[in-house]
Structure formats: structure tokens, C-alpha cells
Amino acid sequence: MIAHVNFKSGVPVYLQIVQQVKAAAASGSLRTGDALPSVRVLAEELRINRNTAARAYAELEAEGVIETRQGAGCFLKANGTSPLRKAVRSERLAEELDAVIIQAHHLQISDTELTALLAERLEAFRERQGLNGSSRP
Amino acid sequence: MSTPALDIQDLVLRYGRTEALHGLSLTVEPGQCYGFFGRNGAGKTTTIKCLLNLLRPQAGSVRVFGLDPRLHEAEVKARLAYVPDFVTFYPWMSVREALDYQASFRPRWNRGLEASLLRQFQLIEDAPTSGLSKGQRTQLALVGAMAAEPELLVLDEPTSGLDPLVRREFIQTVIGAYQDAAPGRRTVFVSTHLISEFEGLIDRFTVLDQGKAILTADADEARSRFRRLRAEFAGEAPPESDFPSAKSVRRQGRTLELIVNGDGDQVLEGLRSRHPVQLASESLTLEEIFLHSVH
């Protein structure tokens, strides 16, 4: 589920884990109710500090992606149970889209090309979801 | 705010007329895995000896769990375990006897953990300690340190005598198991110059150079501040002098490689405005950060 951490990406390690779990959940390779490895196992697999692994899980739990069941570990929560209001969620995404738009500007990618690329990536994402056998809620 | 596991302020220590530490300060919060990086002779072992009251500093203060090791030596030593870089045992003792001897001084001793570590390191209880290799001595000292379940584990170059396979195992499982047994309360203070092996394990670190802390940062923060930018141009690369804020610039024909600290985005902008055909940015590893900061 979690491939690896890249110390050269400049992204904090705990955030890389958060992003990878979200990506796995979005693509359907990780499904509602699936168990995540324990903090200790995750830390050992990725050769990272348990503090970092615990911080990643705490963040995922705060965002409503996973839940901790006492004594049993962490599990992926059903989609659509984000504790954040819709407006907040949209705002977060808008920020990330802005960053992409700025990057596109610097790479001299036109608006039409960018829109086409977004459509293409969405298509590829749907295909992966299809392969993982999950349907759109 | 909880009491720091370790708090060192303006520490000064002279050996005769040579000053080994001048004005070292650092704070380690409980539960952290803290890296103490420096070249040989930077003052790492000297600092550690001050924590154990093996050396008495001329100025500054040392607090371990809020206690002064000069006044509360026994309590401080009961709550921490120290694995030195050169380990010696009484040569007439076997592995078993050496552990029992250590256990007799300790308020706690985890027999189960001791047994599983002995198995993991393939140490034979009947073997005389006089016949152990440097790596095996370090392993035996680690078994003793972990079995005592201290609040603070002080490791001085713990992996230098270990072979690569054992090193990996040690770092992956031993430190993990130690901290996992009481999350947030077990602290590791590790001095090393083999930094790459601890890359993922370090929460926060201090680079010590000539007896002074020259860089203290969270590992993630350091990695996002220190970056290597590489730009390739269609023609000749712009001169080094165009980037005065870079820590180092290497220019090879059409390529420019810069090391930046903190102002990466600005320098990146500067490179972009010169229209490179390729532009890449990556973070430095902790080892590279160390090498660039001691230069």
C-alpha cells in the first residue's frame, strides 16, 4: 500500500505517508474497512521513526480518512465521512489547483493544454479505479 | 511543557589549554530520536561524558530529566543507559555473567527482551566476553542497555563496529522496539558520523563542529530548507556570481548546480528567468546537509 518514502522530495515524511494512503484509498487499492499496518510495522518497513508514522496516522485520523479502533489498530473509513465542511474541502483543493496553474504557467503550458491534461489524468484515474474494482459512490 | 530529557546550555569544557566545547547548547524533548552529528574530534564523546558526570565542565549547565548529574549522579544513571563507542567487559566474565552483573545495578531488567535480543544478535550466553569481536561487544552492551528499559538511551557511534547487515537490523528493529514500548516517553540520543543509516529515524538533530552547535533543526525542516538545484541551459550557463546567496555553485559548461539553504524558491525564480531548458530541485539528505554545514 505504501510504496516508499523519498527523503529528497522535500515533502515532510509524515505528509508523504498521508498522501500515499489517500491515493491508495482514492484509487480503490485500499478499501473501506481495510486494516493499515501498525505504527511499528509501518515504521520498520519504511525505515522511519515511529514518531513519524504515528504523526501520519494522527493526521489521517483528524482528516477522517482512517479510524482507530481500540486494541485493533487503524482502518480505512468509508468515503464521504470527512469531518471538514464542503466549503473547507473545496478551498483546500483550490489551493492545490492554484499551485498547479502556476507551475503550468512556468512550464509554458497553455490553458487548453492544461485542461486537456486534467481530463486525461482523470480518465487514467478512473481506469485504475476500474481495475481495482471499485465503483464511484 | 514537559521537562526536557536533556538540556545543555552554554557548555564549556577544556582539557588543559585545549577547549573541547565552547558554548554548546541543545535541548532534547522526551520521546524524540535526536541525532548528534559531528566529525571525529568535534566534541561528541566529550559532551556525552558531561551527561554522565565523567567530566566536569568549567562553565554552562547540563540537566538530564531536569537533574544536575553532578548532584544527582545515581538517579540520572539509573534512568538512562549509555553505550560507549568502545565497550569493555571484565574479561573473566561470560556473556551471561556480564549481563547479570549489569542487571544487579539496575532498578528494572526485562528478561524476555534480553533473551530475544541475545537470539537476534546470535550471542551465546556461555561465551567468554574476552573472545567477543568489537561488533559483538557493542551488541552485548546494547542488550544490557535495552533490557534495563531506561527513559533515555545514549548511544555513542553505535553502529561503527557492526557489519552492514546487523547495522540495518539494529536500526530498523532495536531502536523501533525500544521507543514503541512506551511511545512519547522513551528518548534516544545518538551520536554518529554515519548519518545516512539514521536518515529516517532522526526527528531532530544538532551538527557539532569544533565544540559548537552550528546547526540544529527538525529533520523534515532541514530537508525542505537545504536543496540542490540543477539547471541546464541551451547556451553557456550564467556565471556563478549571479547567485550570491547560494551556499555553493558548480558550473560545468551548460549546467549549473547550486546548493541553497532556505531561499530555494527565490533562487529557483532567478534560474527560471534565465530560461533554462531543464530545471530540477531536490532536497539534500541529512548526510549531505551535515557535509555542507561543516565546510
Boltz contact constraints between the chains, C-beta under 6 A:
constraints:
  - contact:
      token1: [A, 7]
      token2: [B, 199]
      max_distance: 6.0
  - contact:
      token1: [A, 7]
      token2: [B, 285]
      max_distance: 6.0
  - contact:
      token1: [A, 8]
      token2: [B, 282]
      max_distance: 6.0
  - contact:
      token1: [A, 8]
      token2: [B, 283]
      max_distance: 6.0
  - contact:
      token1: [A, 10]
      token2: [B, 224]
      max_distance: 6.0
  - contact:
      token1: [A, 10]
      token2: [B, 283]
      max_distance: 6.0
  - contact:
      token1: [A, 12]
      token2: [B, 220]
      max_distance: 6.0
  - contact:
      token1: [A, 40]
      token2: [B, 180]
      max_distance: 6.0
  - contact:
      token1: [A, 43]
      token2: [B, 176]
      max_distance: 6.0
  - contact:
      token1: [A, 44]
      token2: [B, 172]
      max_distance: 6.0
  - contact:
      token1: [A, 44]
      token2: [B, 176]
      max_distance: 6.0
  - contact:
      token1: [A, 47]
      token2: [B, 172]
      max_distance: 6.0
  - contact:
      token1: [A, 47]
      token2: [B, 200]
      max_distance: 6.0
  - contact:
      token1: [A, 48]
      token2: [B, 200]
      max_distance: 6.0
  - contact:
      token1: [A, 49]
      token2: [B, 33]
      max_distance: 6.0
  - contact:
      token1: [A, 49]
      token2: [B, 201]
      max_distance: 6.0
  - contact:
      token1: [A, 49]
      token2: [B, 203]
      max_distance: 6.0
  - contact:
      token1: [A, 50]
      token2: [B, 176]
      max_distance: 6.0
  - contact:
      token1: [A, 50]
      token2: [B, 179]
      max_distance: 6.0
  - contact:
      token1: [A, 50]
      token2: [B, 180]
      max_distance: 6.0
  - contact:
      token1: [A, 51]
      token2: [B, 203]
      max_distance: 6.0
